[in-house]
Amino acid sequence: MMRMRAGLLVLTLCMGVTGCYYDVEETLYGEQGCDPTPATFGGVIEPLVASNCAEPGCHSGPSPAAGIAFGEHADVAAMAPLMLERMNRNPGDAGLMPPNRKLDTCDIAAFDQWLADGAPNN
């Protein structure tokens, strides 16, 4: 009877220990992939540029960095090839944009597809 209780206790402890884990979505499900819908300027590109390129002190306002402002579609479309090249640089490269981190691969893919589609103002 004592052995049975000890075995049950060990089994309970093992189940308790193995039942606790940290769920990491990428580990559990793998990379989910990017949204397959075409990237529109107003729905995807403009918010991406606004939050990563046109932050105050960067490419917006009265004194944008390098004299390049991204306030309008035409501004972004004109610079899109250079922007894409800079987004694709390796971390640590002085020319990487944004300078503090590499963008998510899905964001870069959306920008690339938008450019390949002719950088429409949609």
C-alpha positions as CSV (number, residue, x, y, z in Angstrom):
1,M,0.0,0.0,0.0
2,M,2.9,2.3,0.9
3,R,4.6,1.5,-2.5
4,M,1.4,2.3,-4.3
5,R,1.1,5.7,-2.6
6,A,4.7,6.5,-3.3
7,G,4.3,5.5,-7.0
8,L,1.1,7.6,-7.3
9,L,2.9,10.5,-5.7
10,V,5.8,10.2,-8.1
11,L,3.4,10.0,-11.1
12,T,1.5,13.0,-9.9
13,L,4.7,15.0,-9.5
14,C,5.9,14.0,-12.9
15,M,2.6,15.0,-14.6
16,G,2.7,18.3,-12.8
17,V,6.2,19.1,-13.8
18,T,5.8,18.1,-17.5
19,G,2.4,19.8,-17.7
20,C,4.0,23.3,-17.3
21,Y,5.6,24.8,-20.3
22,Y,5.9,28.1,-22.1
23,D,3.8,28.3,-25.2
24,V,5.7,29.9,-28.1
25,E,3.5,30.1,-31.1
26,E,6.3,29.7,-33.6
27,T,7.5,26.6,-31.8
28,L,4.1,25.1,-31.5
29,Y,2.8,25.9,-35.0
30,G,5.9,26.9,-37.0
31,E,6.1,30.0,-39.1
32,Q,2.5,31.0,-40.0
33,G,3.5,32.7,-43.2
34,C,2.6,36.1,-44.5
35,D,-0.9,37.4,-45.4
36,P,-1.4,36.4,-49.0
37,T,-3.6,39.4,-49.9
38,P,-2.0,42.2,-51.9
39,A,-0.6,45.0,-49.9
40,T,-2.5,48.3,-50.4
41,F,-0.8,51.6,-49.8
42,G,-3.5,52.8,-47.4
43,G,-4.0,49.5,-45.6
44,V,-0.5,48.2,-45.2
45,I,2.3,50.4,-46.7
46,E,1.3,53.8,-45.3
47,P,0.9,52.5,-41.7
48,L,4.2,50.5,-42.0
49,V,6.0,53.7,-43.2
50,A,4.3,55.9,-40.6
51,S,5.3,53.6,-37.7
52,N,8.8,52.7,-38.9
53,C,10.1,55.6,-41.1
54,A,8.2,58.8,-40.4
55,E,8.5,58.8,-36.6
56,P,9.2,62.3,-35.2
57,G,12.8,63.0,-35.8
58,C,13.1,60.6,-38.7
59,H,11.6,61.1,-42.1
60,S,8.8,63.5,-41.2
61,G,8.3,67.0,-39.9
62,P,10.0,70.3,-40.8
63,S,13.6,68.8,-40.7
64,P,13.3,65.1,-41.9
65,A,16.4,62.9,-41.7
66,A,18.6,63.2,-44.9
67,G,16.0,65.7,-46.2
68,I,13.7,62.8,-47.1
69,A,10.1,63.0,-45.8
70,F,7.5,60.3,-46.2
71,G,4.3,62.3,-45.9
72,E,2.5,61.4,-49.2
73,H,2.2,58.4,-51.5
74,A,4.3,60.1,-54.1
75,D,7.2,60.5,-51.6
76,V,7.1,56.9,-50.6
77,A,6.7,55.6,-54.2
78,A,9.6,57.7,-55.4
79,M,11.9,56.3,-52.7
80,A,10.5,52.8,-52.6
81,P,13.3,51.0,-54.4
82,L,15.9,52.5,-52.1
83,M,13.7,51.9,-49.1
84,L,13.4,48.2,-50.0
85,E,17.2,47.9,-50.4
86,R,17.8,49.5,-47.0
87,M,15.1,47.3,-45.3
88,N,16.9,44.2,-46.7
89,R,20.3,44.9,-45.2
90,N,21.7,42.8,-42.4
91,P,21.4,43.8,-38.7
92,G,24.4,45.8,-37.8
93,D,24.8,47.3,-41.2
94,A,24.9,51.1,-40.8
95,G,22.5,51.5,-43.7
96,L,19.8,49.3,-42.3
97,M,16.4,51.1,-42.1
98,P,14.9,51.5,-39.6
99,P,18.4,51.8,-38.0
100,N,17.5,50.1,-34.7
101,R,16.1,46.8,-36.0
102,K,15.3,44.8,-39.1
103,L,11.7,44.8,-40.1
104,D,9.6,41.6,-39.9
105,T,10.0,39.5,-43.0
106,C,6.3,39.7,-43.8
107,D,6.4,43.5,-43.7
108,I,9.4,43.5,-46.1
109,A,7.6,41.0,-48.3
110,A,4.5,43.2,-48.4
111,F,6.5,46.2,-49.3
112,D,8.3,44.3,-52.0
113,Q,5.1,43.0,-53.5
114,W,3.5,46.5,-53.4
115,L,6.6,47.9,-55.3
116,A,6.5,44.9,-57.8
117,D,2.8,45.8,-58.4
118,G,3.8,49.3,-59.5
119,A,3.6,51.0,-56.0
120,P,-0.1,51.9,-56.6
121,N,-1.9,54.6,-54.6
122,N,-4.7,52.3,-53.3
